[in-house]
Amino acid sequence: MSITETRDYQHYVMPQVDYQRIEAALSQGGGLLRIRAPQKFGKTSFLHYVFQRFQQAGDRRIVLDLRKVDVTLFATPEKFLRALCLFVTRSLGATSTLDDYWDEDLGAKLNCSFYFEEYLLEIIEGDRLILVIENLDCLFGYGNTAREVLPLFRSWYEEARRTPAWSKLNLVVTYATEIYITLNVQQSPFNVGLPITLRGFNAAEITELAHRYGLSWTTKTAQYISEMLGGHPHLISLTLEHFSRQINRTLESDHQNWQETIQNYFEAVLHRESIYRAHFSRLWQIFSRYPELFGALCQLVNAVEPVQLPAIIAYKLEYLGLVERDGSRVTLCGELYRNYFQAQITELEQLTTNRSVANLQASLDRERLQKLEKENFELRSLAERDALTQLYNRRSFDAIFEARWHMAQTNDQALVLLVCDIDFFKQCNDTYGHTTGDYVLVQVAQVLLQIKSDFFDCVARYGGEEFVLLRLVQDPAEAIALGEKIRLKVAALDLTVVNNELLSPPLKLTMSVGGALWRPKVGEERQMLFQKADEMLYQAKQAGRNRVCWHIEEMAAIASSFD
């Protein structure tokens, strides 16, 4: 990126993209420009700069921000396309003749296309119409509407290569994350036109931008800022504005003091009000509406390696600018997020385990205390649950497993553990997509919850397509029967239609199960039981999958002790 010298863009970093290709995409007939970046990464500023630089005399530019559209208009393709036609008509200052073109027998897509071609593109005469649709990903959550509207945009792009009228329409779309619904590759608008991806700021760009704010920062200081904020343009702008206003200018000549001052500031951010307060407040509002996102975030803050999340969760976190995504594997963007949310989670854990709650009760009125306890319980639950299936996550299972293991040792009881794995799950994802894969995981989780209510007292998603079930044993024979019951119930799942789509070829699901019973002796580690069950799962896979294998030797001794 480089810093523009235009006065209106004194504090704007120009992305290092191919501006010649952008100019060609905007000037050629029927061009399509796709701009992708997370929220608050400067898509709107970039558009303003591009149009100031490249828009030609006579161009008619109309901007539709889908965040401002009533969500009821996303309900059906007809509602959305009629609204689009009326919005463009009004923006052009024209009189609507939409009812003259709308024929229910033709369908919404043809009606909309006829209206654009025969009316809207005609009334602008020799000019070009640049239709900008911002935040196109608002449409992604409305599958039926998106599957009709997005291919329509692709058809307009293709039609411009054949029909002069359509060459007068240029499309520009912005969005924050890749599309997460299934589209035919020949109908998707996301593999044609010119794609532009806006990245975060690197150290060199931060250094130069800091100079524009009157701050003499070294590359080392800028690198620290980049790592802390993950290159996030909005947060970096807030930071630069803050230090340009608040920091004593005598520090400018002392680079070490700059470094120490900034590090101290970021440490203080975790414990008091800060310039990022509004940003974090917005995130907490989103988490309150979508608690599964906070549950996923809890998995990320302590992770050293990238974490595999349900595809839809990964896309939403990327949309918010919280993560960098590689497929469904994600990492947090910047140490500020990690430090902040680690502190929040730790505080929640302390609140729920600290015995001084009794002292708080004396100083807080009952209504406030009850509200606090309710919020702590809800947030603790989010940290304990898998974001997609709402089963216990691995962290919670390990804690329960540890407790049950010590209970079994103390009371001379046996434990049963089942390790279950969906067969050929990778092929399912590759064939049908991650959205269908997520649906499959949820359906299997529901089966396991039904089994849990009959016998097991803990069921968890251990990772990927692997699930675990655990219980102190009263009846070994019943445990053996339930392993087979799980296999049969999963095989009986009807997955002909997923998310209102008929799967082709039909999806047939099977599950392999490894089981083990163990009476733990004092000094033995719980991993012994897990290792035995995992070995049985491997044996079930090697034997052809879709079967249950048990650790037999210990079972004979344990079973006889119940007689």
N, C-alpha and C positions, 0 to 999 in steps of 0.2 A: 504494500500500500504506500501511497505518497500523500503529502499534505497539499491540498489545493491552495492557490494563492488568492482565490476569489474572496473578496471581503465578507460576503454573506456566509462563507463557509470557513471562517477563521479557525474554528475548532472542529472541523470535519475531516476525518481521514478517508481519503478516496481508496476504495478497494482496488487491489491490483488485479484487474480483470481485463479482458480484451475489449477495449472500448470501440475498436473498429468493427468488431462483430456485433456489438450492441447497436451501433449506428446503422449497420446493414439490416439488422433484424427489425429496427423501427422504421427504416425508410423503404424497405421492400414491401411489396403488396402481400398482405396476408401473413405477416410475420407473427411469431409467437415467442415471447420472452418470459422465461420462468425464473423467478428470484426466490431463493430458499435461504432462510436463516431463522434461528430461534427467536422467540419474543424478545424485544428490546435490543436487537442486534443491528438496528439501523436500516431496515428495509425501506421504510417510508422516506428517510433522509436520502437514501441512495436513489430512490425513484425521483425525488425532487431534483437532485443534481443531474440525473440522466436526462430528464425532460428539459431542464434549463439549458443543457448543453446541446441536445440533439433534436428536440422537437422542431418540426418544420412549420413555416408559415402556412396557415390554412388547415393544419391538423386540428381536429375536434377531439379533445381528450375528456373522457368521462371516467370518474373513479367511483367504484362501488366497494365499500368496506363491509364485508359480510358480518363483522362484529356488531354492526349497527342495524342489521336486518332482524326483524321480529322472527323468533325461532319457529313460530307457527308456519312461516312461509317455507321452511325446509321440509315440512311434513310430506309433501308429494311433489313429484316433478312438475305437475301442472301449476301448482301454486307458485313454485319458485320461478318457473320460466315466464309466467304471466307477469309476476312482479318485476323480473328483469326487463321485459319489454316495456313496461310502463315507466320504470326508472330511467331507461335510456331515452324514451320519448320525452319525458319531462325535462331531462337534462339538456336535450337539444332545443328545448323551447317549442316543441311541435305539438300538434293536436293529436290525441290518441285516436287511432282507427282500429285498435286491436280487435274489437268484437267483429269487425268486418272480415278479419283474417282467421278468426278462431273457429274451427270446426271440430266438434268433439269426435267425429268419426275418423279424423286424421291423426289424432293424438297430439300431445303437447309439443314434442320435438319438431315435427313437421310444421305445426302452426307457428312456432317461434321462428323457425328458419325462414318460412315464407314472409313473415312480418319484417324480419331484418332485411332480407334480400329485396323484396318488392316495395318496401316503404321506407324504413330507416336509412338504408344505404343509398336510396334514391334521393331523399330530400337533402342530403348533404352535398349533392351534385359532384363536383370534381374534387372535393376535399376527401381526406381520409379520416376514418373514425378509429381512435385508439381507445379501446375499452380496457380499463385497468380494474381487475378484481383483486382486492387485497384480502388477506387472511382466508384464502380459498379452503384451508383445512377445516374451517368451521363447517364445511359441507361433508367432511369425511365421516362424521358421526351419524349421518343420516344415510344409511347404506343404499336404500332403494332409490332415493333422489340422486345420490352421487353416481350410482351406476347408470343413470340415464343422462344426467347433465354433463358429466365429464366426457363421455364419448361424443356428445353433441359438439363440444368445443373442439375436439379432435377432427370431427367431420367438417367443421367450418374452416379449419386450417388446411385440410386436404382440398376442400372445394375451391379455395383461393388459387390453387394451382391450375384449375380448369375453367373457372368462371370469373370474368372480369369484375362482376359486381362484388364478389366476395373478396377480391384483392384490395378493396377499399377498407377492409376491416383488419386491424392489428390487435392482437390480444396480448395483454401483459398480466401475469398472475403472480402473486406472492403467497408464500406459505412457509410454515415453520418446521414441518417434518414430512417425511415421505408418506405417501398414501398407504394406509394400512387396510384397505379393502381390496378385494380381488377384481381386477379389470382385465379383459382380453388385451393382450399386448398390441394387437392391431387396432384397438379402439382407445387406448390410453393417450391422453395428451402429455403424459410425463416422459415420453421417450421421443418426442419431436420438438422442433423449435430450438432455441438457444437457452441452455440452463446456466444460471449464475448462482453460485453458492457464496454467501458472505461469511467470512471467518472472523474469529476473535482477533484482538490486537496482540501482536508480538512485542518483544522488549524494545526493538528499534523504533517501532511506531509509537509506543508509549513514551519513549524518551523524546522524540520529536514533538509529540503532542504536548508533553509537559513543558517544553520550551515555549510553546504557544501560550501556555498559561502563566508564563513567567517563572517557571520552576527549573532550576539547574540540577536535574537528576542525572546520575550516572546510569550506564547500561545495567549495572548490578542492581541498583534500586528498582529500575523499570522491570527487570527480570523477576524480582521478588513480587512486585505488584501483579505481574502477569500470572505467576504461579498461584498467588493467593486468590485472585479473582477469575482465573480461568480465561483471561482475555476478554471477559464480558464487557462490551463497549459501554453499556449504560452504567454499570457499576464503576468502571474506570473513569468515566466522565464525572460521576458524583465525587469520586476520590480526588480527581484533579481540581475540581471546583472548590472542594473543601480546603485542600492544602493551599491553594492559591489565595484563599480568603483568610485562613486562620493561622497558618504557620508563620512564625516570626522570620522575616526576610534575612536576619543575620545568619540563619542556618544555611543559606544558599551556598556559602563558601566552605561549608564543612560537610563533606559527603558522608562521613561516618555518623554525624549527628542526624542527618536526613534518614539514614538507614535505621538507626535506633529509634528515632521518633515515629517512623512509619510502623516498625514492628511493634512498638508499645501501643500504638493506636489500634492495630488489628487485635491485639490481646484484649484491650479494653472494650472493643466492640462486643465481645461475648458476654459482657457483664453489665452493660448500660445502654441507654438510648444512643443511637448512632445515625449517621447519614443513610444507612441502609435500612432504617426502621420501616419505611413505607414499603420497600421491596420485600422484606421478610413478612410484613403484615399481609401483603397481597398473597404470598405463598401460603400462609396459614389459613387464609380464607378459602383458598383452593383446596387445601388438605381437608378442611372441614366438610367440603362438598364431595370430595373424592378421597375418602380415607385410605383406599388401596394404594394411593400414591405415597402417602406417608409411610405405610407399611413397607413398601418397596425401598424407600429412602433409608429406613432403619437397617435394611440389609446392606446398603451401600457404604454407610459411613465408616464401618470397621473393616471393610473388605480391602485386601491388598491387591487381589487380582480382579479383572473384570467380572461382573456378576451377570448371570443369565436371568433375564426377567421375561414375563409374558410379553409378547410383542406389543400389544396395545398399551401396556404400562410403560414400556421402553419408549414408544413413540410420544406418549404424553409428557414424560419427563424431559425428553429432548425438546419438545415444543416449548416448555417452560425455560429452557436454557440451563437446566440443572445437570444434565449428563451429556457425555459424548457417547454415541451409539455406534457399535459395529455389529450389524444384524440385531439380534436380541440380547447381545452382551453389552453392558454399559459400565462406564466409570464416571465418578463425580467430576464436575467441572470446577476445579479450583479448591484450594485448601480452606478458604473462608467458609464454604458450605459444609465441608467436613467438620471443621472445628466448631462451627455454630450448632449444627444439629447433634454432634456428639455431646456438647454441653447441655443441650435441651433434653436429650434422652437420658443422660446421667442424672440431671435434676429430677426428671420424672421418676426414675428408678429410686432415687433417694427419698422422694416424697412418699412413695408407696411402701417403702421398707423401714423408714425412720420411725422409731417409736416415740419420737417427740411430737407426733401428730396429736397425742393426747394433750400436750401443753398448748398446741395451736388452738385446740378446741376451746380452751378457756379464753383466748384472746380474740377469736373470730366468732362472729355471730353464726348461729346454726345454719341459716340459709346460705351464707357465703361458703362455709365449710362443706356443706353437702354438694354445692356446685363444684367446688374444687376437687372433692373426692370423685365426683362423677366424671369430670374432665380427665383426671389422672387415670381412672379406670379405663376410659375409652382410648386414651393414647397408649396406655400400657398394652391394651388388647391389640392395637394396631401393630405394636412392635413384636408381639408374640405370634401373629398370624401370617400365613402366606398370602401375599397380596391378591393372587388370582383365585385360589380355591377356598380361602378362608379357613383352611385346616391349620393346625399348628405348624410353624416353620421348624427348620432344623435346630435352631438355637433353643426353642422351647422344648422340642422333643428330647434333646440331650439332657436338659435339666430334669425333665420328668423321668427319663430313663435312669439317671443317676439316683433320684429319690426312690424309685421302685426297686432298684438294685439293692440299695442299703436296707430297705424294708424287707426284701426277700431274705437277705442275709440274717437280719435280726430275728425274723419270725420263722426261719427254716422253711420258706416257701419256694415254689418254682415260678419261673417267668416264661411266658411264651412270647416270641417275637416273630412277626412275619415281615419279610422284605419283598415288596411287589414291584414289578417293572413292566410297563406297557411294551409289548413286542413291536418291533419295527417302527418305533415312534418317529424316528428321523425321516423315514420314507413317507410317513403321514404328513409331516411338515413340508417336505420337499414337493409332494404331489398336490396337496390341497391348500398349502399356505399356513402361516403361523396363527392366523385368526381361527381357522378350523382346529389347529393343534391345541390352542387355548381352550376351545369349546370342549374338546375331547378330555382334557385334563379336569375340567370342571365336572363333566359327567361321571368320570371315574371317581372323583372325590365324593360325589353324592352317593355312589354305590358303597364306598367304604364307610361313609357316615351311617348308612343304614345298618351295615354289619357291626359297627362300633356300638350302636344302641342295643344290639343283641348280646354282645359279649365283651368287646375290648373297651378299655377306658382311656385309650390314647390312640389317635390316628393322626399322622402328619405327612406332609409332603417333604421328603428328605432332600430332594434336588432333582431338577429336570422332570423326567417321567417316572421317578422312583418314589414309592410311598412305603411307610412303615406303620405297623400296628403292634400294640404292646399291652400285656396284662399279666397280673399275678394269677397263677393258674389254680383253679379248683377242680376242673374236669378236663384232663388231657384229651380224652376222646372227642369232646366238643370242640376243642381248639383245632384238632386235625380236620374235622368236618367243615369248619368255617373256612379253612384255606381253600378247599375245593368249592365252597359256596361262592367265594369271591371270584374265583376263576370263571365259574359258570355265569354269574351275574354280569360280569364285564363282557363276556362273549355274547350275551343276550341283548346288549345295548343296541337300540335302533338308531343308527347314524346315517340313515338314508338321506335325511334333510337336515342341514346345519345352517343356522342363521337364515332361514327361509330360502336356502339354495339347495337344489337337488344335486347331490354329489355324483360325479361320474369320473371314474368307475366307482361303484358303491364302496363305502368304507366298512371293512369288517375288522373288529378290534379283538385282540386276545391279550392275555396277561400271564406272565410267568411269576411263580411265587416260591420263595425259599423260606422255610420255617424251621425254628429250633426251640426246644424246651431246655431249661437249665435251672438246676437248684444251686445257686451261688454259695460257695463256701467263703468264710472269712479270709480276706487277703486276695481273692480273685477279682480281676477287673471286668467291668461290664462289656468291654470290647470283645471278650471271649464269646459272649452270646451273639453279638452282632456279626462277628467273623464267621461263626457257624451258620447263621441264617444266610449270610452273603454267599458262602460257599454253596449252600443248597440252591440259591437263586442261579448261580453260575451253572450248577449241574442241570437245573431245569432248562436253561438256555441251550446247553450243549446237547441235551437229549431231544431237542426239536421244538422247544418253546411251548406255550399254551399248556402248561402242566404245573403241578405242585410237588416239590421235593422237600422232605423233612430230614432233620438230623435224627437218626434212628437210635444210636447206641444209648445216649443219655435218656432218651424217651422211655426205653424199656425199664430202666431202673426207676425213673420218676413215676411212671405209671404204676409199677408194682407197689410203690410206697403209698399210693392212694387206696390200695385195696384193703 
